Amino acid sequence: MASNGDERAESDGSAADTGVVDRWTALDRGWQALALGLGIVAVHLVGQAL
């Protein structure tokens, strides 16, 4: 059964949080790893700049 906007509106969490989680889990593991790796590199670069 596919989820729709009505089911999200009825959930206990906020709509924004649910959307982010749904988008993250919709990605396959390769894209998740890429996004996580880029995030870690970005945090490291910001830490080096400070």
N, C-alpha and C positions, 0 to 999 in steps of 0.2 A: 504494500500500500504506500503510495507516494504521499509525502507530507506537502502541505500547502500553507499559505499565509495564515489561514484561520487557526490551524493547529498551533502555530508559533505564537499567535496573539494570546492563546489560552494558557500558555506555559507559565510557570512560576518565575522564570528568569526574564530579564529584559529582552526586548526584540533585538537590540544591537548585539548583545552577547550571544544570543542564539544564532544570529546570522553569521557571526565570525566563526563560531564553532562548526556550524554546518559547512561553511566554505572550506575551513581547514580540513575537516574530515572527508570532504569530497575530493580533495587532492590525492593523487596517488603518492606512494612513499618517496618516489624520486623527487617530485616537486616539493614535498614537505622537507626533505633533506636539503635541497637547494635553498629554500627560503630560510631554514634554520641556520644553515652555514653562512649565508649572506648577512643575516642578522647578527651573528656572532662576530663576523669580520667588521661590520659597521660599529658595533659596540667597542671592539678592540681599538679601532681607529679613533673613535671619539675619546677613549681613555688615553690614548697616546698623545692626542692633541692638547689635553688639559694639563 
